[in-house]
Amino acid sequence: MKKFAIGCAIVLVVLLVVGGIGGYFVYQKFLGPTIQFAKSVQEAAEIEKQVKNTSSFNAPDNGELNEEMVSKFIKVQTHIQTKLGSRMGELKATYDKLDKTLKSEQRDASFSEGMGALRDLTTLMVLAKKAQVEGLNDVGFSVKQYEWVRGQVYAAVGVVAGAFDVAKLAEKARAGDTEGLKGGSEEPLPDVPEKNKELVAPYEKQLKEWAPLAFFGF
C-alpha cells in the first residue's frame, strides 16, 4: 500500500502542475483506470483465497499431462466462458486488438495500450476470477496445478498462456513503473510432449476460441 500511496502522490503532483483540462485528461486516461483496476486486482486476490485445494503441486519431470488433468481443465475453462457469457465478447475484442497490433509490429504493449487494456478489463477481471475459483473448487484443482496444466494444454495447440499478465501490469502501474509497463510479449512455447498433443487434440477448436482467456491468464 505504501508504494501505491507514493505513486498516487506523484501523479497528483503532476495533475496540479498540468492543471485544468489537462489534469482531468491525465486522470481520466491514466490514473482513473489504474486505481479501478488495482482495486479489482485486490478483490480478485481475495476471491482466489477461496480455492479449497491449497496443497503443493509438483509438475511431472516429463511435462506430460494425463486424461484427468485435461478433462478437469476443460471443465474449468467451460465454466469461466459460460459465466462470462456475452461479456466474453468484450474480452475477445481487447485480445484481438492487442494481439493484432503487437504481432504485426513485433513489439510489447505501450503504456497507453496497457492502460486501455486495464480500463477494458476492470469489471471482467473480478467476474472471470469468481468463475475460475468456482471451477477450481468443482474439479478439485489447486491454483498452482491449474496454472501448470493451463500452460501445457495451450502449448499443445500453439497458444501462449498468460502472455499479457494483467495482475503484474496493474502492480507496476500502482508502483508508478511506467517504463516497465509492458505486456503481450511473445514468450517461447515450452517443448510439447506428443502425449499432450494427442490428449488435447479433440479440444483444439474450443481452446483456440478461448485464447483470450489464456492470453490474460484465466
Secondary structure, 3 states (H helix, E strand, C coil): CHHHHHHHHHHHHHHHHHCHHHHHHHHHHHHHHHHHHHHHHHHHHHHHCCCCECCCCCCCCCCCCCHHHHHHHHHHHHHHHHHHHHHHHHHHHHHHHHHHHHHHHCCCCCHHHHHHHHHHHHHHHHHHHHHHHHHHHHHCCEHHHHHHHHHHHHHCCCCCCCCCCHHHHHHHHHCCCCCCCCCCCCCCCCCCCHHHHHHHHHHHHHHHHCHHHHHCCC
